[in-house]
């Protein structure tokens, strides 16, 4: 079965950096779109960044463009989210996601989440 395990979260001061990792197993991930979502206190879950295994195309939510970078290591089946210039507004639980668009809808698998706390 598909398993996604996040790591790398923690407490960091505003302006600092963190790198999140998502270890993927149990699936043929070349057919998935990979993404990082986050849920901040009192806010809806939002897609932060996404990447495709096949061609490495990336997308970002406007609020993190220029600060965050999603990347992947195909050999390790691992997806990363490099987060720079962190702001208190980035505080959230970050979730790794693997999605497949099937039958006109997305099928999603989720990691357990990793907490990122940015002190202002």
C-alpha positions as CSV (number, residue, x, y, z in Angstrom):
1,X,0.0,0.0,0.0
2,X,1.1,3.6,-0.6
3,X,2.9,5.1,2.4
4,X,4.1,8.6,2.7
5,X,6.3,9.6,5.6
6,X,7.2,13.2,6.2
7,X,10.2,14.5,8.2
8,X,12.2,17.6,8.7
9,X,9.7,19.9,10.4
10,X,10.5,21.8,13.5
11,X,10.8,25.2,15.1
12,X,12.7,27.9,13.2
13,X,13.0,31.7,13.5
14,X,11.5,33.9,10.9
15,X,13.9,34.3,8.0
16,X,15.3,30.8,8.5
17,X,15.1,27.7,6.5
18,X,13.9,24.1,6.7
19,X,13.9,21.2,4.4
20,X,11.0,18.8,4.5
21,X,11.3,15.2,3.2
22,X,8.7,12.8,2.0
23,X,9.7,9.2,1.7
24,X,7.4,7.3,-0.6
25,X,6.8,3.6,-0.8
26,X,4.3,1.1,-1.9
27,X,3.3,2.5,-5.2
28,X,4.4,3.2,-8.8
29,X,5.0,6.8,-8.1
30,X,6.0,7.7,-11.7
31,X,2.2,7.9,-12.3
32,X,1.6,10.3,-9.4
33,X,1.6,14.0,-8.9
34,X,3.4,14.8,-5.7
35,X,2.7,17.7,-3.6
36,X,3.1,19.4,-0.3
37,X,-0.1,20.7,1.4
38,X,-0.3,22.7,4.6
39,X,-2.9,23.5,7.2
40,X,-2.4,26.5,9.4
41,X,-4.4,27.1,12.5
42,X,-7.8,28.5,11.6
43,X,-7.2,28.1,7.9
44,X,-8.2,25.7,5.1
45,X,-5.7,23.2,3.8
46,X,-3.9,24.6,0.8
47,X,-1.6,23.2,-1.8
48,X,1.9,24.7,-1.3
49,X,3.8,23.1,-4.1
50,X,3.6,20.2,-6.6
51,X,5.9,18.2,-8.8
52,X,5.5,15.4,-11.3
53,X,7.7,12.4,-11.2
54,X,7.9,12.1,-14.9
55,X,9.1,15.5,-16.1
56,X,9.7,17.4,-12.8
57,X,7.3,20.2,-13.7
58,X,6.6,22.3,-10.6
59,X,3.8,24.6,-9.3
60,X,3.6,26.8,-6.3
61,X,1.1,28.8,-4.4
62,X,1.7,32.5,-4.9
63,X,2.6,33.1,-1.3
64,X,5.7,30.8,-1.4
65,X,7.0,31.6,-4.9
66,X,10.7,32.5,-4.8
67,X,11.0,31.2,-1.2
68,X,10.1,27.5,-1.5
69,X,11.4,24.9,-3.9
70,X,10.0,21.4,-4.4
71,X,12.3,18.7,-5.7
72,X,12.6,15.0,-6.0
73,X,15.1,12.2,-6.0
74,X,13.7,9.4,-8.2
75,X,16.2,6.9,-7.1
76,X,15.3,7.4,-3.4
77,X,11.6,7.9,-4.0
78,X,11.8,11.0,-2.0
79,X,10.2,14.4,-2.4
80,X,11.6,17.5,-0.7
81,X,10.4,20.9,0.1
82,X,13.1,23.4,0.7
83,X,11.7,26.4,2.6
84,X,13.7,29.6,2.8
85,X,12.9,33.0,4.2
86,X,10.3,31.5,6.4
87,X,7.6,33.7,7.9
88,X,5.3,33.2,10.8
89,X,2.5,32.8,8.2
90,X,4.2,29.6,7.1
91,X,3.5,28.0,10.4
92,X,1.4,24.9,9.7
93,X,1.3,21.2,9.6
94,X,2.7,20.2,6.3
95,X,1.5,17.1,4.5
96,X,3.0,15.1,1.7
97,X,0.5,14.1,-0.9
98,X,0.4,11.7,-3.8
99,X,-2.4,12.2,-6.3
100,X,-3.7,10.5,-9.3
101,X,-6.3,11.9,-11.6
102,X,-8.6,9.0,-12.3
103,X,-12.2,9.0,-13.5
104,X,-12.3,12.7,-13.7
105,X,-11.3,13.1,-10.0
106,X,-8.2,13.0,-7.8
107,X,-7.3,10.0,-5.7
108,X,-5.1,11.1,-2.9
109,X,-2.8,9.5,-0.4
110,X,-1.5,11.5,2.5
111,X,1.4,11.4,5.0
112,X,0.9,11.9,8.7
113,X,2.1,15.5,8.6
114,X,5.1,17.3,10.1
115,X,4.8,20.5,12.1
116,X,6.6,23.6,11.0
117,X,6.6,26.5,13.5
118,X,8.1,29.8,12.6
119,X,8.7,32.3,15.4
120,X,8.4,35.9,14.6
